């Protein structure tokens, strides 16, 4: 895409933004892909409050610093996660106790949400339970991109009408989910399609869960205060609500996970909801684990330009200078403390800034140490496919932007120790 095409897109998406000449100059700026081009920066200290007061005790972290960080990210970055609906019911649509070649129980559940004024919304959740495990079992919960039917070749799994063009058992999605592997390790594998909670389009508001809470008719771009990432995070939290009603699942031992934009979502869901026992953030890039101040690859400016619905209008005030943010993404990871956080990168995923993802995980360490959890990362980034394990974990898989069996082996090994 040449400069004139990029400018046309930006002008269209920024139509409601006051004229700011520096935006146009910033949009011409090429993405950074070399360490020598990263601008000098200083990270905000997660253990210093906005007014300069140091945080020296766990009580001060939970009583003051964590709430103010959570409030800032809610009001400025991701937008609020909606409240629970007035009513939620769970309808089992299909169940088979001889799934995955006899190793699992498959269950398909419709999540029905209703408000007192009559508004309705629903989503469909697919889950596999290990057949011969001692119940209740821990679980991995995440959203998928292409529909539940793409994560498995099983014919009985319902086709999502929003993604019906994607074939059942899509090879990439099957490996990305690895239901058989997860179940073989004694965990339930639970998923739903993210389009069920917010179709990933700038004009998806009217079909999203936001329509439960306000009139979204005619909205075709960003929202003043809301974003789709928070809607997807809401979906993950409502899936956990459903699991809390199922005696076969130990809902106190649920790991939330996500890849790419859904890695951003899993991080925000886990930071916002302390019920999730472990947070797995796979190749999440900007708005996920990667430090914004490095201005690398997928910058905040580019993300807002191409995906205006992901984040609220409140975040636009900080473009184009990512390094002007009073916070950075290591502090979102810190919001998960003391629960385990797992950050995964890939060598060929330069756009997501693997080094920035590692640095973010490393710089969350002081909060974990304050809370008495000392298994944090060393200052040096590990070699590819060397997995660093602990309360904050990191690995760099050889290969492209994806979630592969290698990643799953690491995540499951950590869960065996920490969930």
Buried (B, 14 or more C-beta within 10 A) or exposed (E): EEEEEBEEEBBEBBEEBEEBEEBBEBBEEEBBEEEEEBEEEEBBBBBEBEEEEEBEEBEBBEEBBBEEBBEBBBEBBBBBBBEEBEEBEBEEEEBBEEBBEEBBBBBBBBBBBBBEEEBEBEBBBBBBBBBEBEEBBBBBBBBBBBBBBBBBBBEEBBBBEBBEEBBBBBEEBBBBBBBBBBBBBBBBBBBBBBBBBBBBBBEBBBBBBBBBBEEBEEBEBBBEBBBBBBBBBBBBBBBBBBBEEBEBBBBEBBBBBBBBBBBBBBBBBBBBBEBBBBBBBBBBBBBBBBBBBBBBBBBBBBBBBBBBBBBBBBBBEBBBBBBEBEBBBBBBBBBBBBBBBBBBBBEEBBBBBBBBBBBBBBBBBBBBBBBEBEBBBEEEBBEBEEBBBBBBBBBBBEBEBBBBEBBBBBBBBBBEEBB
